[in-house]
Amino acid sequence: MHTMQNELNGTIKTLKQGGLILYPTDTVWGLGCDATNFSAVEKLYKLKNREDQKAMICLVSDFNMLNYYVEEIPEAAYSILEYATAPTTIIYDKPLRITENLIAADNTLAIRMVKEGFCADLLKRFKKPIVSTSANISGKPTPKAFQEIEDYILKGVDYVVNLERTNKSSKPSSIIKLSTNGEVKIIRK
């Protein structure tokens, strides 16, 4: 039986062992791993066949977790996240306690707070940020539904979550860059 509980247990076990997961996020199906584990992140870059300089998004469960992994959260972030109706990723300056191969050259990190669904439960239970990147080889189109994910990716991960596989396609989150100096930039609508 593929219950939520079983899937959470299997996914968490894989993350703790430094493995790669394929899981339903609050947007599209994502590839993920423990965002504090250097070798897990390295494995993810290899699978996606992309250069390390391209930063990936991390998911967190709430403001407490966000505070622990970012030096200073700009005021604007609270309002944006409170009023956002769709999943919104914010790029923050000066991330903390995250493996360095996830941090962009300008010392920023894209983070999204996930409020509901399997992914939110997973973050609450795992208690650490989880990487989320599209389930494709770098440069190829982002799969919009589970059915579009290539075999190469399915075979390359350590755990594929067996939930929500028939969900309709969804779109990636919007991305906003918030600098500690108060600058706000829309990166992806």
BELJOZI-V960200 format. One line per field, one symbol per residue. phi: phi as a letter, one per 40 degrees, with the letter a starting at -180 (. if undefined). burial: 1 if it has 16 or more other C-alpha atoms within 10 Angstrom, else 0. A space follows every 50 residues. Layout:
phi=???
burial=???
This chain:
phi=.ccdddccccccdccccgcbbbacccbccbcaaccbbdccccccccccgb cccccbcbbbcacccddcbbcaccddcccdccbccbdbbbcbcfcbfbdc cbccdcfbacbbcbcagdccccccccgacbcbbccacdgcccccadcccc ddcdccccabccafcbdccbbcccbbbbcccgcbbccac
burial=00000011001101100111111111111111111111011011101100 01001111111000110011011100100010000011111111110111 11110001111111100111111101011111111111000111110010 001101101110000000000111111111000000000
